Amino acid sequence: MKDFMPEITDVKQRLQLLKDNCDSSEETTYFKELTQEDLDVKREILSENLVKLSEWDDEMNETKKLHKAKADPLKEQNKGFISEIKTRKQQVTGILYHIADHENSVMETYDEQGEFVSSRRLRPEEKSKIPFPIRKAANE
């Protein structure tokens, strides 16, 4: 399509002439043809934007990895705390000492610090033991 006023180069004059001669006007969005120069500029800007976005995405992924590396141990620890709070018990690794109470038919269990851990009924094979072993005299 032809340019409406090719001889008028002043933008203000062109605009005034358009306003004076138009039947109606509206403000809207529309598509305008781009020149080859405009396309080249936009492609260059697009390329630069894509490179920047790629760099920023790499930085964000690295930051996510660092965050995950810091957060995962705390999350695991929190799971353990939640479980301990729910059950009101803590899992401990150590040596337990079982002491049979033959009078009450109970096996009592103590930890390394001598603190009571639990008790249970004596099993049949544990009941058959002699409560106090008879020691042989040194001189027979």
Residue pairs with C-beta under 8 A, 6 or more apart in sequence:
4 14
4 18
5 14
5 17
8 14
8 17
19 25
34 42
84 90
84 91
92 111
94 111
94 112
95 111
95 112
96 109
96 110
96 111
96 117
97 109
97 110
97 111
97 112
98 107
98 108
98 109
99 107
99 108
99 109
99 110
100 106
100 107
100 108
100 122
100 126
100 129
100 131
101 107
101 108
102 122
102 127
102 129
102 131
105 121
105 122
105 127
106 119
106 120
106 121
106 122
107 119
107 120
107 121
107 122
107 123
107 126
108 116
108 118
108 119
109 116
109 117
109 118
109 119
109 120
110 116
110 117
111 117
